[in-house]
Amino acid sequence: MENKIITGIQNPEPNIEFIRKQDVIKLFQVSPAVFDRWQRKDSGYYRPDFPKKIKQGSNYVVYVRSEIKAYMQKLIDERDNQTEQGGNDD
């Protein structure tokens, strides 16, 4: 059997996983209200760089697990950079 290359698709990610909104909230250890504020552009807590949700239905939202993990790593890296620069906001 011959392998064919499909034009325009290069090395698609074979292990994409979705994670439910409730599980993302648990990972960040925040309340659902705080989590929702992170998503709302009119909120003082809005996080424009937070991974975008994927609606699976009218009341079912998921996120891409790798994007959530990358965002968490970004927060850790920002914290570490602040620590190295002498910033301590405890």
PyMOL Python script that loads the backbone (N, CA, C, O; Angstrom):
from pymol import cmd

cmd.read_pdbstr("""\
ATOM      1  N   MET A   1       0.843  -1.181   0.000  1.00  0.00           N
ATOM      2  CA  MET A   1       0.000   0.000   0.000  1.00  0.00           C
ATOM      3  C   MET A   1       0.885   1.240   0.000  1.00  0.00           C
ATOM      4  O   MET A   1       1.834   1.328   0.780  1.00  0.00           O
ATOM      5  N   GLU A   2       0.586   2.177  -0.852  1.00  0.00           N
ATOM      6  CA  GLU A   2       1.402   3.370  -1.032  1.00  0.00           C
ATOM      7  C   GLU A   2       0.875   4.507  -0.158  1.00  0.00           C
ATOM      8  O   GLU A   2      -0.329   4.757  -0.110  1.00  0.00           O
ATOM      9  N   ASN A   3       1.790   5.196   0.534  1.00  0.00           N
ATOM     10  CA  ASN A   3       1.405   6.371   1.328  1.00  0.00           C
ATOM     11  C   ASN A   3       1.289   7.575   0.414  1.00  0.00           C
ATOM     12  O   ASN A   3       2.198   7.847  -0.370  1.00  0.00           O
ATOM     13  N   LYS A   4       0.207   8.285   0.502  1.00  0.00           N
ATOM     14  CA  LYS A   4       0.006   9.479  -0.316  1.00  0.00           C
ATOM     15  C   LYS A   4       0.048  10.713   0.564  1.00  0.00           C
ATOM     16  O   LYS A   4      -0.435  10.692   1.696  1.00  0.00           O
ATOM     17  N   ILE A   5       0.618  11.777   0.052  1.00  0.00           N
ATOM     18  CA  ILE A   5       0.666  13.047   0.759  1.00  0.00           C
ATOM     19  C   ILE A   5      -0.493  13.904   0.271  1.00  0.00           C
ATOM     20  O   ILE A   5      -0.657  14.113  -0.931  1.00  0.00           O
ATOM     21  N   ILE A   6      -1.280  14.389   1.190  1.00  0.00           N
ATOM     22  CA  ILE A   6      -2.396  15.259   0.838  1.00  0.00           C
ATOM     23  C   ILE A   6      -1.886  16.689   0.809  1.00  0.00           C
ATOM     24  O   ILE A   6      -1.318  17.166   1.791  1.00  0.00           O
ATOM     25  N   THR A   7      -2.083  17.371  -0.301  1.00  0.00           N
ATOM     26  CA  THR A   7      -1.609  18.736  -0.468  1.00  0.00           C
ATOM     27  C   THR A   7      -2.247  19.654   0.576  1.00  0.00           C
ATOM     28  O   THR A   7      -3.460  19.619   0.785  1.00  0.00           O
ATOM     29  N   GLY A   8      -1.429  20.466   1.221  1.00  0.00           N
ATOM     30  CA  GLY A   8      -1.918  21.438   2.193  1.00  0.00           C
ATOM     31  C   GLY A   8      -1.949  20.924   3.622  1.00  0.00           C
ATOM     32  O   GLY A   8      -2.116  21.709   4.554  1.00  0.00           O
ATOM     33  N   ILE A   9      -1.793  19.626   3.810  1.00  0.00           N
ATOM     34  CA  ILE A   9      -1.789  19.063   5.163  1.00  0.00           C
ATOM     35  C   ILE A   9      -0.430  18.437   5.397  1.00  0.00           C
ATOM     36  O   ILE A   9      -0.046  17.483   4.720  1.00  0.00           O
ATOM     37  N   GLN A  10       0.293  18.979   6.357  1.00  0.00           N
ATOM     38  CA  GLN A  10       1.607  18.454   6.665  1.00  0.00           C
ATOM     39  C   GLN A  10       1.641  18.011   8.117  1.00  0.00           C
ATOM     40  O   GLN A  10       1.413  18.810   9.025  1.00  0.00           O
ATOM     41  N   ASN A  11       1.922  16.758   8.326  1.00  0.00           N
ATOM     42  CA  ASN A  11       2.116  16.211   9.657  1.00  0.00           C
ATOM     43  C   ASN A  11       1.024  16.642  10.637  1.00  0.00           C
ATOM     44  O   ASN A  11       1.322  17.331  11.612  1.00  0.00           O
ATOM     45  N   PRO A  12      -0.226  16.256  10.405  1.00  0.00           N
ATOM     46  CA  PRO A  12      -1.293  16.647  11.327  1.00  0.00           C
ATOM     47  C   PRO A  12      -1.048  16.073  12.720  1.00  0.00           C
ATOM     48  O   PRO A  12      -0.485  14.987  12.857  1.00  0.00           O
ATOM     49  N   GLU A  13      -1.460  16.786  13.729  1.00  0.00           N
ATOM     50  CA  GLU A  13      -1.292  16.377  15.129  1.00  0.00           C
ATOM     51  C   GLU A  13      -2.168  15.155  15.404  1.00  0.00           C
ATOM     52  O   GLU A  13      -3.394  15.260  15.378  1.00  0.00           O
ATOM     53  N   PRO A  14      -1.561  14.005  15.666  1.00  0.00           N
ATOM     54  CA  PRO A  14      -2.368  12.801  15.859  1.00  0.00           C
ATOM     55  C   PRO A  14      -2.968  12.665  17.262  1.00  0.00           C
ATOM     56  O   PRO A  14      -3.905  11.889  17.455  1.00  0.00           O
ATOM     57  N   ASN A  15      -2.456  13.387  18.218  1.00  0.00           N
ATOM     58  CA  ASN A  15      -2.871  13.186  19.605  1.00  0.00           C
ATOM     59  C   ASN A  15      -3.596  14.383  20.198  1.00  0.00           C
ATOM     60  O   ASN A  15      -3.364  14.729  21.356  1.00  0.00           O
ATOM     61  N   ILE A  16      -4.457  15.012  19.436  1.00  0.00           N
ATOM     62  CA  ILE A  16      -5.210  16.147  19.963  1.00  0.00           C
ATOM     63  C   ILE A  16      -6.253  15.625  20.934  1.00  0.00           C
ATOM     64  O   ILE A  16      -7.019  14.714  20.619  1.00  0.00           O
ATOM     65  N   GLU A  17      -6.268  16.215  22.114  1.00  0.00           N
ATOM     66  CA  GLU A  17      -7.250  15.827  23.129  1.00  0.00           C
ATOM     67  C   GLU A  17      -8.009  17.058  23.580  1.00  0.00           C
ATOM     68  O   GLU A  17      -7.448  18.149  23.689  1.00  0.00           O
ATOM     69  N   PHE A  18      -9.281  16.872  23.837  1.00  0.00           N
ATOM     70  CA  PHE A  18     -10.097  17.930  24.396  1.00  0.00           C
ATOM     71  C   PHE A  18     -10.242  17.709  25.891  1.00  0.00           C
ATOM     72  O   PHE A  18     -10.204  16.580  26.381  1.00  0.00           O
ATOM     73  N   ILE A  19     -10.408  18.817  26.605  1.00  0.00           N
ATOM     74  CA  ILE A  19     -10.631  18.763  28.042  1.00  0.00           C
ATOM     75  C   ILE A  19     -11.861  19.613  28.348  1.00  0.00           C
ATOM     76  O   ILE A  19     -12.002  20.725  27.839  1.00  0.00           O
ATOM     77  N   ARG A  20     -12.734  19.086  29.173  1.00  0.00           N
ATOM     78  CA  ARG A  20     -13.980  19.782  29.484  1.00  0.00           C
ATOM     79  C   ARG A  20     -13.718  21.047  30.304  1.00  0.00           C
ATOM     80  O   ARG A  20     -12.738  21.140  31.042  1.00  0.00           O
ATOM     81  N   LYS A  21     -14.604  21.994  30.154  1.00  0.00           N
ATOM     82  CA  LYS A  21     -14.484  23.264  30.873  1.00  0.00           C
ATOM     83  C   LYS A  21     -14.360  23.030  32.380  1.00  0.00           C
ATOM     84  O   LYS A  21     -13.537  23.666  33.039  1.00  0.00           O
ATOM     85  N   GLN A  22     -15.167  22.124  32.926  1.00  0.00           N
ATOM     86  CA  GLN A  22     -15.127  21.850  34.364  1.00  0.00           C
ATOM     87  C   GLN A  22     -13.756  21.358  34.805  1.00  0.00           C
ATOM     88  O   GLN A  22     -13.292  21.678  35.899  1.00  0.00           O
ATOM     89  N   ASP A  23     -13.112  20.576  33.943  1.00  0.00           N
ATOM     90  CA  ASP A  23     -11.785  20.065  34.282  1.00  0.00           C
ATOM     91  C   ASP A  23     -10.716  21.156  34.202  1.00  0.00           C
ATOM     92  O   ASP A  23      -9.758  21.150  34.974  1.00  0.00           O
ATOM     93  N   VAL A  24     -10.884  22.087  33.269  1.00  0.00           N
ATOM     94  CA  VAL A  24      -9.950  23.223  33.180  1.00  0.00           C
ATOM     95  C   VAL A  24     -10.078  24.081  34.439  1.00  0.00           C
ATOM     96  O   VAL A  24      -9.076  24.529  34.994  1.00  0.00           O
ATOM     97  N   ILE A  25     -11.302  24.304  34.881  1.00  0.00           N
ATOM     98  CA  ILE A  25     -11.540  25.081  36.103  1.00  0.00           C
ATOM     99  C   ILE A  25     -10.843  24.408  37.282  1.00  0.00           C
ATOM    100  O   ILE A  25     -10.229  25.086  38.105  1.00  0.00           O
ATOM    101  N   LYS A  26     -10.932  23.091  37.372  1.00  0.00           N
ATOM    102  CA  LYS A  26     -10.256  22.356  38.454  1.00  0.00           C
ATOM    103  C   LYS A  26      -8.742  22.507  38.368  1.00  0.00           C
ATOM    104  O   LYS A  26      -8.072  22.664  39.389  1.00  0.00           O
ATOM    105  N   LEU A  27      -8.200  22.461  37.147  1.00  0.00           N
ATOM    106  CA  LEU A  27      -6.750  22.611  36.981  1.00  0.00           C
ATOM    107  C   LEU A  27      -6.257  23.951  37.512  1.00  0.00           C
ATOM    108  O   LEU A  27      -5.210  24.029  38.154  1.00  0.00           O
ATOM    109  N   PHE A  28      -7.025  25.007  37.235  1.00  0.00           N
ATOM    110  CA  PHE A  28      -6.617  26.343  37.662  1.00  0.00           C
ATOM    111  C   PHE A  28      -7.042  26.660  39.095  1.00  0.00           C
ATOM    112  O   PHE A  28      -6.631  27.675  39.657  1.00  0.00           O
ATOM    113  N   GLN A  29      -7.855  25.800  39.677  1.00  0.00           N
ATOM    114  CA  GLN A  29      -8.312  25.956  41.060  1.00  0.00           C
ATOM    115  C   GLN A  29      -8.954  27.313  41.306  1.00  0.00           C
ATOM    116  O   GLN A  29      -8.630  28.015  42.264  1.00  0.00           O
ATOM    117  N   VAL A  30      -9.876  27.659  40.410  1.00  0.00           N
ATOM    118  CA  VAL A  30     -10.647  28.892  40.551  1.00  0.00           C
ATOM    119  C   VAL A  30     -12.128  28.535  40.493  1.00  0.00           C
ATOM    120  O   VAL A  30     -12.497  27.425  40.110  1.00  0.00           O
ATOM    121  N   SER A  31     -12.954  29.473  40.872  1.00  0.00           N
ATOM    122  CA  SER A  31     -14.394  29.254  40.806  1.00  0.00           C
ATOM    123  C   SER A  31     -14.864  29.385  39.357  1.00  0.00           C
ATOM    124  O   SER A  31     -14.189  30.016  38.544  1.00  0.00           O
ATOM    125  N   PRO A  32     -16.003  28.799  39.031  1.00  0.00           N
ATOM    126  CA  PRO A  32     -16.552  28.980  37.683  1.00  0.00           C
ATOM    127  C   PRO A  32     -16.791  30.451  37.345  1.00  0.00           C
ATOM    128  O   PRO A  32     -16.637  30.849  36.190  1.00  0.00           O
ATOM    129  N   ALA A  33     -17.162  31.259  38.332  1.00  0.00           N
ATOM    130  CA  ALA A  33     -17.398  32.691  38.083  1.00  0.00           C
ATOM    131  C   ALA A  33     -16.105  33.394  37.679  1.00  0.00           C
ATOM    132  O   ALA A  33     -16.103  34.192  36.741  1.00  0.00           O
ATOM    133  N   VAL A  34     -15.020  33.110  38.369  1.00  0.00           N
ATOM    134  CA  VAL A  34     -13.730  33.717  38.026  1.00  0.00           C
ATOM    135  C   VAL A  34     -13.294  33.252  36.639  1.00  0.00           C
ATOM    136  O   VAL A  34     -12.833  34.054  35.827  1.00  0.00           O
ATOM    137  N   PHE A  35     -13.438  31.973  36.376  1.00  0.00           N
ATOM    138  CA  PHE A  35     -13.059  31.437  35.073  1.00  0.00           C
ATOM    139  C   PHE A  35     -13.834  32.126  33.952  1.00  0.00           C
ATOM    140  O   PHE A  35     -13.263  32.469  32.917  1.00  0.00           O
ATOM    141  N   ASP A  36     -15.117  32.325  34.157  1.00  0.00           N
ATOM    142  CA  ASP A  36     -15.937  33.005  33.150  1.00  0.00           C
ATOM    143  C   ASP A  36     -15.500  34.458  32.969  1.00  0.00           C
ATOM    144  O   ASP A  36     -15.558  34.978  31.855  1.00  0.00           O
ATOM    145  N   ARG A  37     -15.063  35.123  34.040  1.00  0.00           N
ATOM    146  CA  ARG A  37     -14.568  36.504  33.925  1.00  0.00           C
ATOM    147  C   ARG A  37     -13.313  36.564  33.067  1.00  0.00           C
ATOM    148  O   ARG A  37     -13.103  37.543  32.350  1.00  0.00           O
ATOM    149  N   TRP A  38     -12.479  35.535  33.129  1.00  0.00           N
ATOM    150  CA  TRP A  38     -11.279  35.496  32.301  1.00  0.00           C
ATOM    151  C   TRP A  38     -11.638  35.497  30.821  1.00  0.00           C
ATOM    152  O   TRP A  38     -10.850  35.955  29.993  1.00  0.00           O
ATOM    153  N   GLN A  39     -12.809  34.992  30.482  1.00  0.00           N
ATOM    154  CA  GLN A  39     -13.235  34.839  29.090  1.00  0.00           C
ATOM    155  C   GLN A  39     -13.980  36.065  28.541  1.00  0.00           C
ATOM    156  O   GLN A  39     -14.069  36.245  27.326  1.00  0.00           O
ATOM    157  N   ARG A  40     -14.510  36.902  29.433  1.00  0.00           N
ATOM    158  CA  ARG A  40     -15.346  38.036  29.006  1.00  0.00           C
ATOM    159  C   ARG A  40     -14.505  39.280  28.748  1.00  0.00           C
ATOM    160  O   ARG A  40     -13.766  39.738  29.619  1.00  0.00           O
ATOM    161  N   LYS A  41     -14.628  39.816  27.549  1.00  0.00           N
ATOM    162  CA  LYS A  41     -13.850  40.995  27.158  1.00  0.00           C
ATOM    163  C   LYS A  41     -14.203  42.222  27.978  1.00  0.00           C
ATOM    164  O   LYS A  41     -13.371  43.117  28.122  1.00  0.00           O
ATOM    165  N   ASP A  42     -15.414  42.290  28.520  1.00  0.00           N
ATOM    166  CA  ASP A  42     -15.836  43.461  29.294  1.00  0.00           C
ATOM    167  C   ASP A  42     -15.474  43.345  30.774  1.00  0.00           C
ATOM    168  O   ASP A  42     -15.880  44.182  31.580  1.00  0.00           O
ATOM    169  N   SER A  43     -14.721  42.322  31.128  1.00  0.00           N
ATOM    170  CA  SER A  43     -14.352  42.089  32.520  1.00  0.00           C
ATOM    171  C   SER A  43     -12.962  42.647  32.813  1.00  0.00           C
ATOM    172  O   SER A  43     -12.083  42.628  31.950  1.00  0.00           O
ATOM    173  N   GLY A  44     -12.773  43.133  34.010  1.00  0.00           N
ATOM    174  CA  GLY A  44     -11.456  43.580  34.444  1.00  0.00           C
ATOM    175  C   GLY A  44     -10.478  42.430  34.609  1.00  0.00           C
ATOM    176  O   GLY A  44      -9.276  42.653  34.754  1.00  0.00           O
ATOM    177  N   TYR A  45     -10.982  41.196  34.590  1.00  0.00           N
ATOM    178  CA  TYR A  45     -10.150  40.009  34.747  1.00  0.00           C
ATOM    179  C   TYR A  45      -9.872  39.312  33.415  1.00  0.00           C
ATOM    180  O   TYR A  45      -9.280  38.233  33.382  1.00  0.00           O
ATOM    181  N   TYR A  46     -10.304  39.935  32.320  1.00  0.00           N
ATOM    182  CA  TYR A  46     -10.185  39.327  30.988  1.00  0.00           C
ATOM    183  C   TYR A  46      -8.739  38.965  30.672  1.00  0.00           C
ATOM    184  O   TYR A  46      -7.824  39.759  30.890  1.00  0.00           O
ATOM    185  N   ARG A  47      -8.550  37.759  30.157  1.00  0.00           N
ATOM    186  CA  ARG A  47      -7.233  37.276  29.747  1.00  0.00           C
ATOM    187  C   ARG A  47      -7.270  36.993  28.246  1.00  0.00           C
ATOM    188  O   ARG A  47      -7.664  35.905  27.825  1.00  0.00           O
ATOM    189  N   PRO A  48      -6.861  37.974  27.442  1.00  0.00           N
ATOM    190  CA  PRO A  48      -6.984  37.818  25.991  1.00  0.00           C
ATOM    191  C   PRO A  48      -6.134  36.683  25.418  1.00  0.00           C
ATOM    192  O   PRO A  48      -6.420  36.186  24.328  1.00  0.00           O
ATOM    193  N   ASP A  49      -5.101  36.275  26.139  1.00  0.00           N
ATOM    194  CA  ASP A  49      -4.226  35.219  25.636  1.00  0.00           C
ATOM    195  C   ASP A  49      -4.643  33.824  26.101  1.00  0.00           C
ATOM    196  O   ASP A  49      -3.977  32.837  25.788  1.00  0.00           O
ATOM    197  N   PHE A  50      -5.749  33.744  26.849  1.00  0.00           N
ATOM    198  CA  PHE A  50      -6.222  32.441  27.314  1.00  0.00           C
ATOM    199  C   PHE A  50      -6.702  31.633  26.117  1.00  0.00           C
ATOM    200  O   PHE A  50      -7.314  32.192  25.207  1.00  0.00           O
ATOM    201  N   PRO A  51      -6.436  30.324  26.098  1.00  0.00           N
ATOM    202  CA  PRO A  51      -6.873  29.502  24.966  1.00  0.00           C
ATOM    203  C   PRO A  51      -8.375  29.640  24.692  1.00  0.00           C
ATOM    204  O   PRO A  51      -9.183  29.759  25.613  1.00  0.00           O
ATOM    205  N   LYS A  52      -8.715  29.622  23.441  1.00  0.00           N
ATOM    206  CA  LYS A  52     -10.104  29.807  23.035  1.00  0.00           C
ATOM    207  C   LYS A  52     -10.903  28.525  23.227  1.00  0.00           C
ATOM    208  O   LYS A  52     -10.400  27.421  23.020  1.00  0.00           O
ATOM    209  N   LYS A  53     -12.143  28.697  23.623  1.00  0.00           N
ATOM    210  CA  LYS A  53     -13.026  27.558  23.840  1.00  0.00           C
ATOM    211  C   LYS A  53     -13.548  27.030  22.501  1.00  0.00           C
ATOM    212  O   LYS A  53     -13.561  27.730  21.488  1.00  0.00           O
ATOM    213  N   ILE A  54     -13.973  25.779  22.541  1.00  0.00           N
ATOM    214  CA  ILE A  54     -14.613  25.141  21.396  1.00  0.00           C
ATOM    215  C   ILE A  54     -15.991  24.705  21.863  1.00  0.00           C
ATOM    216  O   ILE A  54     -16.112  23.880  22.769  1.00  0.00           O
ATOM    217  N   LYS A  55     -17.022  25.253  21.251  1.00  0.00           N
ATOM    218  CA  LYS A  55     -18.385  24.895  21.632  1.00  0.00           C
ATOM    219  C   LYS A  55     -18.766  23.583  20.952  1.00  0.00           C
ATOM    220  O   LYS A  55     -18.669  23.448  19.732  1.00  0.00           O
ATOM    221  N   GLN A  56     -19.197  22.630  21.754  1.00  0.00           N
ATOM    222  CA  GLN A  56     -19.622  21.330  21.248  1.00  0.00           C
ATOM    223  C   GLN A  56     -21.142  21.204  21.231  1.00  0.00           C
ATOM    224  O   GLN A  56     -21.689  20.191  20.794  1.00  0.00           O
ATOM    225  N   GLY A  57     -21.799  22.224  21.703  1.00  0.00           N
ATOM    226  CA  GLY A  57     -23.255  22.248  21.778  1.00  0.00           C
ATOM    227  C   GLY A  57     -23.663  23.515  22.492  1.00  0.00           C
ATOM    228  O   GLY A  57     -22.816  24.359  22.786  1.00  0.00           O
ATOM    229  N   SER A  58     -24.922  23.663  22.771  1.00  0.00           N
ATOM    230  CA  SER A  58     -25.378  24.910  23.388  1.00  0.00           C
ATOM    231  C   SER A  58     -24.835  25.092  24.804  1.00  0.00           C
ATOM    232  O   SER A  58     -24.633  26.225  25.241  1.00  0.00           O
ATOM    233  N   ASN A  59     -24.597  24.007  25.523  1.00  0.00           N
ATOM    234  CA  ASN A  59     -24.100  24.108  26.904  1.00  0.00           C
ATOM    235  C   ASN A  59     -22.872  23.255  27.162  1.00  0.00           C
ATOM    236  O   ASN A  59     -22.593  22.913  28.311  1.00  0.00           O
ATOM    237  N   TYR A  60     -22.139  22.906  26.126  1.00  0.00           N
ATOM    238  CA  TYR A  60     -20.985  22.040  26.307  1.00  0.00           C
ATOM    239  C   TYR A  60     -19.769  22.681  25.649  1.00  0.00           C
ATOM    240  O   TYR A  60     -19.748  22.902  24.439  1.00  0.00           O
ATOM    241  N   VAL A  61     -18.751  22.979  26.469  1.00  0.00           N
ATOM    242  CA  VAL A  61     -17.547  23.667  26.006  1.00  0.00           C
ATOM    243  C   VAL A  61     -16.334  22.816  26.347  1.00  0.00           C
ATOM    244  O   VAL A  61     -16.248  22.237  27.429  1.00  0.00           O
ATOM    245  N   VAL A  62     -15.399  22.749  25.406  1.00  0.00           N
ATOM    246  CA  VAL A  62     -14.136  22.054  25.642  1.00  0.00           C
ATOM    247  C   VAL A  62     -12.982  22.966  25.227  1.00  0.00           C
ATOM    248  O   VAL A  62     -13.177  23.984  24.563  1.00  0.00           O
ATOM    249  N   TYR A  63     -11.787  22.575  25.632  1.00  0.00           N
ATOM    250  CA  TYR A  63     -10.553  23.272  25.269  1.00  0.00           C
ATOM    251  C   TYR A  63      -9.564  22.224  24.774  1.00  0.00           C
ATOM    252  O   TYR A  63      -9.717  21.037  25.061  1.00  0.00           O
ATOM    253  N   VAL A  64      -8.562  22.657  24.039  1.00  0.00           N
ATOM    254  CA  VAL A  64      -7.515  21.746  23.576  1.00  0.00           C
ATOM    255  C   VAL A  64      -6.511  21.593  24.720  1.00  0.00           C
ATOM    256  O   VAL A  64      -5.927  22.569  25.190  1.00  0.00           O
ATOM    257  N   ARG A  65      -6.326  20.359  25.150  1.00  0.00           N
ATOM    258  CA  ARG A  65      -5.473  20.079  26.316  1.00  0.00           C
ATOM    259  C   ARG A  65      -4.075  20.672  26.158  1.00  0.00           C
ATOM    260  O   ARG A  65      -3.557  21.267  27.103  1.00  0.00           O
ATOM    261  N   SER A  66      -3.460  20.525  25.001  1.00  0.00           N
ATOM    262  CA  SER A  66      -2.090  21.028  24.801  1.00  0.00           C
ATOM    263  C   SER A  66      -2.037  22.553  24.904  1.00  0.00           C
ATOM    264  O   SER A  66      -1.037  23.101  25.367  1.00  0.00           O
ATOM    265  N   GLU A  67      -3.100  23.245  24.479  1.00  0.00           N
ATOM    266  CA  GLU A  67      -3.135  24.708  24.598  1.00  0.00           C
ATOM    267  C   GLU A  67      -3.253  25.131  26.062  1.00  0.00           C
ATOM    268  O   GLU A  67      -2.638  26.112  26.479  1.00  0.00           O
ATOM    269  N   ILE A  68      -4.041  24.391  26.836  1.00  0.00           N
ATOM    270  CA  ILE A  68      -4.168  24.692  28.272  1.00  0.00           C
ATOM    271  C   ILE A  68      -2.828  24.468  28.964  1.00  0.00           C
ATOM    272  O   ILE A  68      -2.396  25.298  29.763  1.00  0.00           O
ATOM    273  N   LYS A  69      -2.172  23.354  28.663  1.00  0.00           N
ATOM    274  CA  LYS A  69      -0.870  23.069  29.273  1.00  0.00           C
ATOM    275  C   LYS A  69       0.156  24.126  28.892  1.00  0.00           C
ATOM    276  O   LYS A  69       0.953  24.549  29.729  1.00  0.00           O
ATOM    277  N   ALA A  70       0.142  24.559  27.623  1.00  0.00           N
ATOM    278  CA  ALA A  70       1.083  25.594  27.177  1.00  0.00           C
ATOM    279  C   ALA A  70       0.809  26.914  27.898  1.00  0.00           C
ATOM    280  O   ALA A  70       1.745  27.631  28.250  1.00  0.00           O
ATOM    281  N   TYR A  71      -0.471  27.239  28.121  1.00  0.00           N
ATOM    282  CA  TYR A  71      -0.812  28.473  28.827  1.00  0.00           C
ATOM    283  C   TYR A  71      -0.338  28.405  30.274  1.00  0.00           C
ATOM    284  O   TYR A  71       0.181  29.386  30.807  1.00  0.00           O
ATOM    285  N   MET A  72      -0.513  27.261  30.903  1.00  0.00           N
ATOM    286  CA  MET A  72      -0.040  27.097  32.279  1.00  0.00           C
ATOM    287  C   MET A  72       1.480  27.255  32.338  1.00  0.00           C
ATOM    288  O   MET A  72       2.008  27.884  33.255  1.00  0.00           O
ATOM    289  N   GLN A  73       2.179  26.686  31.361  1.00  0.00           N
ATOM    290  CA  GLN A  73       3.636  26.822  31.321  1.00  0.00           C
ATOM    291  C   GLN A  73       4.034  28.281  31.119  1.00  0.00           C
ATOM    292  O   GLN A  73       5.017  28.741  31.699  1.00  0.00           O
ATOM    293  N   LYS A  74       3.281  29.004  30.305  1.00  0.00           N
ATOM    294  CA  LYS A  74       3.551  30.431  30.080  1.00  0.00           C
ATOM    295  C   LYS A  74       3.442  31.204  31.397  1.00  0.00           C
ATOM    296  O   LYS A  74       4.273  32.065  31.686  1.00  0.00           O
ATOM    297  N   LEU A  75       2.416  30.896  32.191  1.00  0.00           N
ATOM    298  CA  LEU A  75       2.256  31.561  33.495  1.00  0.00           C
ATOM    299  C   LEU A  75       3.446  31.258  34.410  1.00  0.00           C
ATOM    300  O   LEU A  75       3.936  32.140  35.115  1.00  0.00           O
ATOM    301  N   ILE A  76       3.899  30.017  34.392  1.00  0.00           N
ATOM    302  CA  ILE A  76       5.056  29.633  35.203  1.00  0.00           C
ATOM    303  C   ILE A  76       6.303  30.368  34.737  1.00  0.00           C
ATOM    304  O   ILE A  76       7.079  30.866  35.553  1.00  0.00           O
ATOM    305  N   ASP A  77       6.496  30.434  33.420  1.00  0.00           N
ATOM    306  CA  ASP A  77       7.668  31.127  32.871  1.00  0.00           C
ATOM    307  C   ASP A  77       7.642  32.615  33.213  1.00  0.00           C
ATOM    308  O   ASP A  77       8.677  33.192  33.548  1.00  0.00           O
ATOM    309  N   GLU A  78       6.465  33.241  33.132  1.00  0.00           N
ATOM    310  CA  GLU A  78       6.346  34.661  33.489  1.00  0.00           C
ATOM    311  C   GLU A  78       6.666  34.865  34.965  1.00  0.00           C
ATOM    312  O   GLU A  78       7.333  35.832  35.332  1.00  0.00           O
ATOM    313  N   ARG A  79       6.192  33.960  35.806  1.00  0.00           N
ATOM    314  CA  ARG A  79       6.507  34.045  37.236  1.00  0.00           C
ATOM    315  C   ARG A  79       8.001  33.928  37.461  1.00  0.00           C
ATOM    316  O   ARG A  79       8.582  34.697  38.226  1.00  0.00           O
ATOM    317  N   ASP A  80       8.625  32.966  36.795  1.00  0.00           N
ATOM    318  CA  ASP A  80      10.061  32.756  36.970  1.00  0.00           C
ATOM    319  C   ASP A  80      10.863  33.958  36.474  1.00  0.00           C
ATOM    320  O   ASP A  80      11.867  34.329  37.080  1.00  0.00           O
ATOM    321  N   ASN A  81      10.421  34.562  35.378  1.00  0.00           N
ATOM    322  CA  ASN A  81      11.108  35.749  34.864  1.00  0.00           C
ATOM    323  C   ASN A  81      10.980  36.916  35.835  1.00  0.00           C
ATOM    324  O   ASN A  81      11.932  37.679  36.003  1.00  0.00           O
ATOM    325  N   GLN A  82       9.832  37.069  36.472  1.00  0.00           N
ATOM    326  CA  GLN A  82       9.657  38.135  37.460  1.00  0.00           C
ATOM    327  C   GLN A  82      10.563  37.895  38.658  1.00  0.00           C
ATOM    328  O   GLN A  82      11.155  38.831  39.195  1.00  0.00           O
ATOM    329  N   THR A  83      10.667  36.639  39.074  1.00  0.00           N
ATOM    330  CA  THR A  83      11.514  36.292  40.218  1.00  0.00           C
ATOM    331  C   THR A  83      12.969  36.614  39.904  1.00  0.00           C
ATOM    332  O   THR A  83      13.685  37.154  40.747  1.00  0.00           O
ATOM    333  N   GLU A  84      13.409  36.281  38.686  1.00  0.00           N
ATOM    334  CA  GLU A  84      14.790  36.550  38.284  1.00  0.00           C
ATOM    335  C   GLU A  84      15.079  38.047  38.217  1.00  0.00           C
ATOM    336  O   GLU A  84      16.213  38.469  38.442  1.00  0.00           O
ATOM    337  N   GLN A  85      14.059  38.852  37.910  1.00  0.00           N
ATOM    338  CA  GLN A  85      14.229  40.292  37.804  1.00  0.00           C
ATOM    339  C   GLN A  85      14.012  40.995  39.142  1.00  0.00           C
ATOM    340  O   GLN A  85      14.029  42.223  39.221  1.00  0.00           O
ATOM    341  N   GLY A  86      13.811  40.204  40.185  1.00  0.00           N
ATOM    342  CA  GLY A  86      13.670  40.789  41.514  1.00  0.00           C
ATOM    343  C   GLY A  86      12.270  41.182  41.880  1.00  0.00           C
ATOM    344  O   GLY A  86      12.066  41.792  42.930  1.00  0.00           O
ATOM    345  N   GLY A  87      11.298  40.863  41.067  1.00  0.00           N
ATOM    346  CA  GLY A  87       9.904  41.186  41.384  1.00  0.00           C
ATOM    347  C   GLY A  87       9.318  40.147  42.293  1.00  0.00           C
ATOM    348  O   GLY A  87       9.447  38.948  42.047  1.00  0.00           O
ATOM    349  N   ASN A  88       8.666  40.606  43.357  1.00  0.00           N
ATOM    350  CA  ASN A  88       8.019  39.704  44.286  1.00  0.00           C
ATOM    351  C   ASN A  88       6.708  40.332  44.716  1.00  0.00           C
ATOM    352  O   ASN A  88       6.691  41.254  45.531  1.00  0.00           O
ATOM    353  N   ASP A  89       5.618  39.835  44.173  1.00  0.00           N
ATOM    354  CA  ASP A  89       4.307  40.431  44.448  1.00  0.00           C
ATOM    355  C   ASP A  89       3.512  39.638  45.467  1.00  0.00           C
ATOM    356  O   ASP A  89       2.286  39.580  45.368  1.00  0.00           O
ATOM    357  N   ASP A  90       4.155  39.036  46.425  1.00  0.00           N
ATOM    358  CA  ASP A  90       3.424  38.228  47.443  1.00  0.00           C
ATOM    359  C   ASP A  90       2.532  39.074  48.246  1.00  0.00           C
ATOM    360  O   ASP A  90       1.846  38.575  49.138  1.00  0.00           O
TER     361      ASP A  90
END
""", "prot")
cmd.dss("prot")
cmd.show_as("cartoon", "prot")
cmd.util.cbc("prot")
cmd.orient("prot")
